[in-house]
Amino acid sequence: MKTLVLYESKYGNTEMIAEAICAELGGTILNVSEFKLDHLTNVNLLVVGSPIHGWQPSAETVHFLSRLENKCLKGIYVAAFDTGYKTMMAGNAAPKILKMLEKAGGTQLAPTQKFIVTQSEGPLVSGELERAKTWGNYLKDVYDHKPQLAGAK
């Protein structure tokens, strides 16, 4: 399995979560600002994460997702996560990320995840990096038991 983990992080919390996930999955990790379409060559799993900004993914993440070409993710499993406050009033970004990934042709691998920060600038709540590693392992296990997608890259 070739994995690409993309993230945007203003204060470093989302980056730490992305690094923990990628450490379990293996593969490549990039900031969304570094992404080019050729990074998708032979990718089987794309994981995208963003902090929650105003109940949405960050502007940088939305910009990246809006540039994805129609069906460029066909044959690629996708997963999404966000970082933010635990409260419902904080909103969420991961379901919106996932919807845009699916619009570009990706196939959802697993439910989205939210990782919790104590304040807008962090730090992460104790145990969140371990939970990110657990989610990375979960994604790996689910991927290993999924059928190969038609048109996989």
C-alpha contacts under 8 A as a table, 3 or more apart, distances in Angstrom:
res1	aa1	res2	aa2	distance
1	M	43	V	7.48
1	M	44	N	5.84
1	M	45	L	7.26
2	K	26	G	7.90
2	K	27	G	5.89
2	K	42	N	6.66
2	K	43	V	4.88
2	K	44	N	5.32
2	K	45	L	6.50
3	T	25	L	6.95
3	T	26	G	6.69
3	T	27	G	4.61
3	T	28	T	6.31
3	T	43	V	5.69
3	T	44	N	6.07
3	T	45	L	4.80
3	T	46	L	5.94
3	T	47	V	7.75
4	L	27	G	5.80
4	L	28	T	4.91
4	L	29	I	5.87
4	L	30	L	7.70
4	L	39	H	7.93
4	L	40	L	7.70
4	L	43	V	6.69
4	L	45	L	6.39
4	L	46	L	4.96
4	L	47	V	6.32
5	V	18	A	6.68
5	V	22	C	6.36
5	V	27	G	7.59
5	V	28	T	6.16
5	V	29	I	4.64
5	V	30	L	6.38
5	V	46	L	5.91
5	V	47	V	4.68
5	V	48	V	5.89
5	V	49	G	7.96
6	L	18	A	7.43
6	L	29	I	5.84
6	L	30	L	5.01
6	L	31	N	5.53
6	L	32	V	5.55
6	L	35	F	7.90
6	L	46	L	7.58
6	L	47	V	6.16
6	L	48	V	4.77
6	L	49	G	6.37
7	Y	14	T	6.85
7	Y	15	E	6.42
7	Y	18	A	6.54
7	Y	29	I	7.94
7	Y	30	L	6.59
7	Y	31	N	5.01
7	Y	32	V	5.56
7	Y	48	V	5.60
7	Y	49	G	4.62
7	Y	50	S	5.71
7	Y	61	T	7.59
8	E	14	T	6.76
8	E	15	E	6.88
8	E	31	N	5.56
8	E	32	V	5.85
8	E	33	S	7.81
8	E	49	G	6.66
8	E	50	S	5.23
8	E	51	P	7.13
8	E	58	S	7.37
8	E	60	E	6.93
8	E	61	T	6.35
9	S	12	G	5.26
9	S	13	N	6.50
9	S	14	T	5.06
9	S	15	E	5.52
9	S	31	N	7.99
9	S	50	S	6.54
9	S	51	P	6.43
10	K	13	N	7.74
10	K	14	T	7.88
10	K	51	P	7.66
11	Y	14	T	7.74
11	Y	121	E	5.59
11	Y	122	G	7.17
12	G	15	E	5.07
12	G	16	M	6.21
13	N	16	M	5.20
13	N	17	I	6.43
13	N	83	T	7.32
13	N	117	V	7.68
13	N	121	E	7.90
13	N	122	G	6.50
13	N	123	P	6.85
13	N	124	L	6.38
14	T	17	I	5.07
14	T	18	A	6.10
14	T	49	G	6.82
14	T	50	S	6.28
14	T	51	P	6.20
14	T	82	D	7.23
14	T	83	T	6.00
15	E	18	A	5.01
15	E	19	E	6.09
16	M	19	E	5.07
16	M	20	A	6.24
16	M	129	L	7.39
17	I	20	A	5.13
17	I	21	I	6.25
17	I	115	F	7.80
17	I	128	E	7.76
17	I	129	L	5.99
17	I	132	A	5.90
18	A	21	I	5.14
18	A	22	C	6.02
18	A	29	I	7.51
18	A	49	G	6.96
18	A	132	A	7.86
19	E	22	C	5.06
19	E	23	A	5.98
19	E	29	I	7.20
20	A	23	A	5.12
20	A	24	E	6.70
20	A	129	L	6.28
20	A	130	E	7.78
20	A	132	A	5.88
20	A	133	K	5.31
20	A	136	G	7.58
21	I	24	E	5.44
21	I	25	L	6.34
21	I	132	A	5.51
21	I	133	K	5.16
21	I	134	T	7.96
21	I	135	W	6.91
21	I	136	G	4.50
21	I	137	N	7.82
22	C	25	L	4.92
22	C	26	G	5.34
22	C	27	G	6.56
22	C	28	T	7.23
22	C	29	I	6.66
22	C	136	G	6.91
23	A	26	G	5.45
23	A	133	K	7.48
23	A	136	G	7.92
24	E	133	K	6.00
24	E	136	G	5.34
24	E	137	N	5.78
24	E	140	K	7.94
25	L	136	G	5.83
25	L	137	N	6.70
25	L	139	L	7.76
25	L	140	K	6.14
30	L	33	S	8.00
30	L	34	E	6.27
30	L	35	F	6.88
31	N	34	E	5.49
31	N	35	F	6.98
32	V	35	F	5.22
32	V	60	E	7.19
32	V	61	T	6.47
32	V	64	F	6.28
33	S	60	E	7.22
33	S	64	F	7.32
35	F	39	H	6.75
35	F	64	F	7.83
36	K	39	H	5.58
36	K	40	L	7.91
37	L	40	L	5.72
37	L	41	T	7.86
37	L	68	L	7.96
38	D	41	T	5.50
39	H	43	V	7.81
40	L	43	V	5.17
41	T	153	K	6.81
42	N	153	K	4.76
43	V	46	L	7.05
43	V	76	I	6.74
43	V	153	K	6.30
44	N	75	G	7.25
44	N	76	I	4.89
44	N	77	Y	6.07
44	N	152	A	7.07
44	N	153	K	6.63
45	L	76	I	5.63
45	L	77	Y	4.75
45	L	78	V	5.66
45	L	79	A	7.79
46	L	76	I	6.93
46	L	77	Y	6.29
46	L	78	V	4.80
46	L	79	A	6.45
47	V	78	V	5.70
47	V	79	A	4.74
47	V	80	A	5.56
47	V	81	F	7.82
48	V	78	V	7.86
48	V	79	A	6.46
48	V	80	A	4.87
48	V	81	F	6.44
48	V	97	I	7.38
49	G	80	A	5.64
49	G	81	F	4.67
49	G	82	D	5.24
49	G	83	T	7.84
49	G	94	A	7.07
49	G	97	I	7.92
50	S	57	P	5.63
50	S	58	S	6.19
50	S	61	T	6.59
50	S	81	F	6.74
50	S	82	D	4.86
50	S	83	T	6.48
50	S	93	A	6.96
50	S	94	A	7.40
51	P	57	P	6.16
51	P	58	S	6.16
51	P	82	D	5.24
51	P	83	T	4.62
51	P	84	G	6.12
51	P	93	A	7.21
52	I	55	W	5.79
52	I	56	Q	5.44
52	I	57	P	5.16
52	I	58	S	6.29
52	I	82	D	6.40
52	I	83	T	6.11
52	I	84	G	5.60
52	I	90	A	7.63
52	I	91	G	7.23
52	I	92	N	6.00
52	I	93	A	5.44
53	H	56	Q	5.24
53	H	57	P	5.86
53	H	58	S	5.38
53	H	59	A	7.99
53	H	93	A	7.97
54	G	90	A	7.74
54	G	91	G	7.60
55	W	90	A	6.24
55	W	91	G	4.41
55	W	92	N	5.48
55	W	93	A	6.45
56	Q	91	G	7.34
56	Q	92	N	6.27
56	Q	93	A	4.77
56	Q	96	K	7.27
57	P	61	T	6.08
57	P	62	V	6.27
57	P	82	D	7.78
57	P	92	N	7.69
57	P	93	A	4.60
57	P	94	A	7.27
57	P	96	K	7.27
57	P	97	I	6.95
58	S	61	T	5.20
58	S	62	V	6.30
59	A	62	V	5.08
59	A	63	H	6.05
60	E	63	H	5.06
60	E	64	F	6.23
61	T	64	F	5.08
61	T	65	L	6.13
62	V	65	L	5.07
62	V	66	S	5.96
62	V	97	I	7.85
63	H	66	S	5.19
63	H	67	R	6.44
64	F	67	R	5.36
64	F	68	L	6.92
65	L	68	L	5.44
65	L	97	I	7.59
65	L	100	M	6.40
65	L	101	L	7.12
66	S	100	M	7.65
68	L	72	C	6.76
68	L	104	A	6.26
69	E	72	C	5.30
69	E	104	A	6.23
70	N	73	L	7.94
70	N	103	K	7.18
70	N	104	A	4.82
70	N	105	G	6.80
71	K	74	K	5.18
71	K	103	K	7.42
71	K	104	A	4.62
71	K	105	G	4.20
71	K	106	G	7.52
72	C	104	A	5.85
72	C	105	G	6.26
73	L	76	I	5.36
73	L	101	L	7.42
73	L	102	E	7.89
73	L	104	A	5.57
73	L	105	G	4.64
73	L	106	G	4.66
74	K	104	A	7.37
74	K	105	G	4.47
74	K	106	G	5.39
74	K	107	T	7.59
74	K	151	G	6.68
74	K	152	A	6.94
75	G	105	G	7.61
75	G	106	G	6.75
75	G	107	T	7.43
75	G	149	L	5.28
75	G	150	A	6.05
75	G	151	G	4.96
75	G	152	A	3.72
75	G	153	K	5.98
76	I	105	G	7.82
76	I	106	G	5.34
76	I	107	T	6.29
76	I	149	L	7.40
76	I	152	A	6.21
76	I	153	K	7.07
77	Y	106	G	5.66
77	Y	107	T	4.71
77	Y	108	Q	5.76
77	Y	109	L	5.51
78	V	98	L	7.40
78	V	101	L	6.92
78	V	102	E	7.81
78	V	106	G	5.71
78	V	107	T	5.70
78	V	108	Q	5.01
78	V	109	L	5.64
78	V	110	A	7.94
79	A	98	L	6.61
79	A	108	Q	6.02
79	A	109	L	5.87
79	A	110	A	6.12
79	A	111	P	7.34
79	A	112	T	6.49
80	A	94	A	5.20
80	A	95	P	7.27
80	A	97	I	6.31
80	A	98	L	5.69
80	A	111	P	7.94
80	A	112	T	5.23
80	A	113	Q	6.77
81	F	93	A	7.51
81	F	94	A	4.78
81	F	112	T	5.47
81	F	113	Q	4.64
81	F	114	K	5.62
81	F	115	F	7.46
82	D	92	N	7.01
82	D	93	A	5.78
82	D	94	A	5.21
82	D	113	Q	6.53
82	D	114	K	4.94
82	D	115	F	6.16
83	T	114	K	5.63
83	T	115	F	4.67
83	T	116	I	5.64
83	T	117	V	6.68
84	G	90	A	6.85
84	G	92	N	7.63
84	G	114	K	7.16
84	G	115	F	6.49
84	G	116	I	5.19
84	G	117	V	5.46
84	G	120	S	7.22
85	Y	90	A	5.75
85	Y	116	I	5.40
85	Y	117	V	5.53
85	Y	118	T	6.63
85	Y	119	Q	7.15
85	Y	120	S	7.60
86	K	90	A	7.15
86	K	116	I	5.75
86	K	117	V	7.58
87	T	90	A	5.59
87	T	91	G	7.78
88	M	91	G	5.72
92	N	95	P	7.03
92	N	96	K	7.85
92	N	114	K	7.65
93	A	96	K	5.38
93	A	97	I	6.24
94	A	97	I	4.95
94	A	98	L	6.07
94	A	112	T	5.87
94	A	113	Q	6.91
94	A	114	K	7.29
95	P	98	L	5.02
95	P	99	K	6.16
95	P	112	T	6.44
96	K	99	K	5.10
96	K	100	M	6.41
97	I	100	M	5.28
97	I	101	L	6.23
98	L	101	L	4.99
98	L	102	E	6.12
98	L	108	Q	7.38
98	L	112	T	7.64
99	K	102	E	5.14
99	K	103	K	6.14
100	M	103	K	4.89
100	M	104	A	6.39
101	L	104	A	5.17
101	L	105	G	6.68
101	L	106	G	5.47
101	L	107	T	8.00
102	E	105	G	4.97
102	E	106	G	4.46
102	E	107	T	6.00
102	E	108	Q	7.07
103	K	106	G	7.11
108	Q	111	P	7.69
109	L	139	L	7.36
109	L	142	V	7.23
109	L	143	Y	7.02
110	A	139	L	6.92
110	A	142	V	7.58
115	F	124	L	7.76
115	F	128	E	6.25
115	F	132	A	7.68
116	I	124	L	5.95
116	I	125	V	5.75
116	I	128	E	6.87
117	V	120	S	6.92
117	V	121	E	7.83
117	V	122	G	5.13
117	V	123	P	5.62
117	V	124	L	4.12
117	V	125	V	5.23
118	T	122	G	5.54
118	T	123	P	5.81
118	T	124	L	6.01
118	T	125	V	5.73
119	Q	122	G	4.81
119	Q	123	P	6.68
124	L	128	E	6.36
124	L	129	L	7.92
125	V	128	E	5.81
126	S	129	L	7.78
127	G	130	E	5.32
127	G	131	R	6.22
128	E	131	R	4.85
128	E	132	A	6.08
129	L	132	A	4.95
129	L	133	K	6.33
130	E	133	K	5.06
130	E	134	T	6.23
131	R	134	T	4.93
131	R	135	W	6.15
132	A	135	W	5.01
132	A	136	G	6.13
133	K	136	G	4.96
133	K	137	N	6.27
134	T	137	N	5.11
134	T	138	Y	6.13
135	W	138	Y	4.81
135	W	139	L	6.12
136	G	139	L	5.14
136	G	140	K	6.30
137	N	140	K	5.00
137	N	141	D	6.18
138	Y	141	D	5.08
138	Y	142	V	6.08
139	L	142	V	5.15
139	L	143	Y	5.96
140	K	143	Y	5.11
140	K	144	D	6.11
141	D	144	D	5.11
141	D	145	H	6.50
142	V	145	H	5.28
142	V	146	K	6.27
143	Y	146	K	5.16
148	Q	152	A	7.11
149	L	152	A	5.35
